[in-house]
Structure formats: C-alpha cells, structure tokens
Amino acid sequence: MTIKVKLVPNDVPPVTVHPNPFSVNNGNETITWVPDADQSFTFEGLTGLPNPPFSNLDIQSTEITVQDANGNGASGTYTYAVSVTYNNQIYTSGPNIIAGGGQPSIKNN
C-alpha cells in the first residue's frame, strides 16, 4: 500500500500526499511513502501516528514504511505530518488551506 509524496517548495503546504485520506481495510498492512514522479528530495521524518495501531516506523532516504495493525478497535482517522529535505532545507506537510484540503491522514476502516 503506497502513498505518493510531492514537494513544491512555494506551495502551502509545500509537501502533499496522494491519496489523502489514505483508506486501509481491516487487517495488518504495511504502508509505504515514496516520492511522486520526478521528485528528488530525501525523507526526513513522519510524526503523529500513534503506537498502536502503527508500529515499526522505518525512515529511509528514499521511502518511509510503517506497520498498521488495523483491527481490534483501531478504526478511525489518524492525521500525520511528513517531512522531506531538499537543497538542505526541511519542508513539512500540513493542512492544504489554499485547496481546501485537510491534514494528511490514514483512515482505518
């Protein structure tokens, strides 16, 4: 299960994810964040996802992975922030106020 991350430094917010929200069916899943096409940043961090139901967060320069134990009462919508580094500057996701979108989130069904 993959979430694509895009950086446009002058946008508000500069980092966006697709799809948002990201829907996950009941059961254990690995969720992976990867750069969208033609992106050349490195991943810096991911914050906000509680443990449980999320665990084993692994941040690499080219991807982020986390285990989602969606079940046993883990249904709900969980917001998070993802940060990337480009040209020695850190950029972070947030609510997309201009486009009317919300904070990046994972929806456990």
C-alpha positions as CSV (number, residue, x, y, z in Angstrom):
1,M,0.0,0.0,0.0
2,T,1.7,3.2,-1.2
3,I,1.3,6.9,-0.6
4,K,3.0,9.2,-3.0
5,V,4.6,12.4,-1.6
6,K,5.1,15.6,-3.6
7,L,7.2,18.6,-2.9
8,V,6.5,22.1,-4.4
9,P,8.6,24.4,-2.2
10,N,6.5,27.6,-2.8
11,D,3.1,25.9,-2.3
12,V,1.2,26.0,1.0
13,P,1.8,23.4,2.3
14,P,5.0,22.6,0.4
15,V,4.6,18.8,1.0
16,T,1.4,17.0,-0.1
17,V,0.4,13.3,-0.2
18,H,-1.8,11.3,-2.5
19,P,-4.2,9.8,-1.8
20,N,-5.4,11.8,1.1
21,P,-7.1,10.4,3.2
22,F,-5.5,7.0,2.6
23,S,-8.0,4.3,3.4
24,V,-6.9,1.0,4.8
25,N,-9.1,-2.1,5.1
26,N,-9.3,-4.2,8.3
27,G,-6.2,-6.3,8.9
28,N,-2.4,-5.8,9.1
29,E,-0.8,-3.8,6.4
30,T,2.5,-2.2,5.5
31,I,2.1,1.4,4.4
32,T,4.9,2.9,2.3
33,W,5.5,6.6,1.5
34,V,7.5,7.1,-1.7
35,P,8.4,10.2,-3.8
36,D,5.9,11.1,-6.6
37,A,7.2,11.0,-10.1
38,D,10.2,13.3,-10.9
39,Q,10.8,14.2,-7.2
40,S,14.4,14.5,-5.9
41,F,14.1,15.0,-2.1
42,T,15.0,12.8,0.7
43,F,12.7,11.8,3.5
44,E,13.4,13.4,6.9
45,G,10.6,12.2,9.2
46,L,7.0,11.2,9.9
47,T,5.2,12.2,13.0
48,G,1.7,11.9,14.6
49,L,0.8,8.2,14.1
50,P,0.1,6.6,17.5
51,N,1.6,3.3,18.5
52,P,-0.7,1.2,18.5
53,P,-2.1,0.8,15.9
54,F,1.0,1.9,14.0
55,S,4.4,0.4,14.7
56,N,7.9,-0.3,13.3
57,L,8.3,3.1,11.7
58,D,11.3,3.0,9.3
59,I,12.6,6.2,7.8
60,Q,15.0,5.8,4.9
61,S,16.2,8.5,2.4
62,T,14.0,7.1,-0.4
63,E,11.0,5.8,1.5
64,I,9.2,5.5,4.8
65,T,7.3,2.4,6.0
66,V,5.1,1.7,8.9
67,Q,3.0,-1.3,10.1
68,D,-0.7,-0.7,10.5
69,A,-2.5,-3.1,12.8
70,N,-5.9,-2.0,11.6
71,G,-8.3,-4.1,13.7
72,N,-9.0,-4.7,17.4
73,G,-10.7,-1.3,17.7
74,A,-8.2,0.6,15.6
75,S,-10.8,2.1,13.2
76,G,-10.7,5.8,12.9
77,T,-8.9,8.6,11.1
78,Y,-5.3,9.3,12.1
79,T,-3.6,12.5,11.0
80,Y,0.2,12.8,10.5
81,A,2.9,15.0,9.1
82,V,5.7,14.0,6.7
83,S,8.9,16.0,6.3
84,V,11.4,16.0,3.5
85,T,14.8,17.6,2.8
86,Y,15.6,19.4,-0.4
87,N,18.6,21.7,-1.0
88,N,19.5,21.5,2.7
89,Q,16.0,22.8,3.7
90,I,13.3,20.8,5.5
91,Y,9.7,21.0,4.2
92,T,6.7,19.6,6.0
93,S,3.1,18.7,5.1
94,G,0.2,20.4,6.8
95,P,-3.4,21.4,6.1
96,N,-3.8,22.5,2.5
97,I,-5.6,25.7,3.2
98,I,-5.5,27.1,-0.4
99,A,-7.0,24.0,-2.0
100,G,-9.4,23.3,0.9
101,G,-7.8,20.0,1.7
102,G,-7.0,18.6,5.2
103,Q,-4.0,17.4,7.1
104,P,-2.6,14.1,5.6
105,S,-4.4,11.2,7.2
106,I,-4.9,7.5,7.3
107,K,-8.4,6.1,7.6
108,N,-8.6,2.7,9.2
109,N,-11.9,1.1,8.2
